[in-house]
Amino acid sequence: MKNVKIQSHASLRDEMKLVARGEKKAPKDAGGMSFDSVEALLRLLTPQNRELLAAIRDKKPQSIAELAKLTGRAQPNLTRTLGKLEAIGFVHFNTVERRKVPTASVQSLQINIDPFSQNDRLEFA
């Protein structure tokens, strides 16, 4: 499983300043993927985006155009959404004969919420 840090921008900025001044060692997960909050992640996992991920996984479209036809979504909006899902590691693209073929990169998610601090973690496989 891949771990993803959930950390506010202010906390990340403060941590980076401490590391830059040499007052703190860089954490092992520095430079890795992070989210501002659990809520930010959940905003991406709308029912429509879950259906999109399921269509990619189950129907294995061979292009973004084919995925647009399968889902009934407008290609420009679909491309924008796929870009966001790619940025967080849920989708990746292979190039086949100049076509971008979307593939689901994640099978499951687990959110570990620390009720006493902002040390929440996201794990996905």
C-alpha positions, -999 to +999 in steps of 0.1 A: +000+000+000+011+035-008+009+061+020-002+097+014+002+125+039-027+146+048-013+180+060-026+215+059-007+240+037+002+261+067+016+230+085+035+220+054+050+255+050+061+256+086+077+222+083+095+232+051+109+263+068+122+243+098+139+218+074+154+247+053+169+263+084+183+230+095+162+229+127+145+197+117+153+167+095+133+162+064+105+136+071+108+103+052+076+112+032+089+147+022+083+154-014+056+127-016+020+132-024-001+150+001-036+164+006-047+195+025-074+176+042-095+145+041-123+167+028-102+177-002-098+140-011-134+132-006-144+162-029-127+143-057-145+111-050-179+122-061-204+096-073-197+107-109-159+103-105-164+069-088-185+058-118-157+072-141-130+052-122-153+020-124-157+025-162-120+028-166-114-003-145-142-025-159-145-014-196-108-006-202-114+022-228-086+025-254-088+063-255-102+094-238-127+097-267-139+062-261-143+069-224-163+100-232-187+079-253-190+052-226-197+077-198-217+103-217-194+130-204-181+159-225-145+153-235-131+187-223-147+182-188-136+145-188-100+155-197-099+180-168-113+155-143-088+128-155-060+153-150-070+158-114-073+120-108-039+115-124-024+141-102-034+122-071-024+089-085-058+073-091-053+071-129-023+069-152-020+071-189-002+049-214+004+062-249-006+038-276-003+049-312-006+086-301-037+079-280-037+084-243-052+052-227-065+057-192-058+030-166-070+029-130-040+030-106-057+023-073-078-006-062-089+005-027-084+034-002-081+035+035-083+067+054-068+067+089-081+096+109-063+107+141-090+123+162-064+140+184-043+158+158-039+165+121-018+134+115-044+117+092-031+092+066-044+079+034-033+045+021-041+031-013-034-001-031 
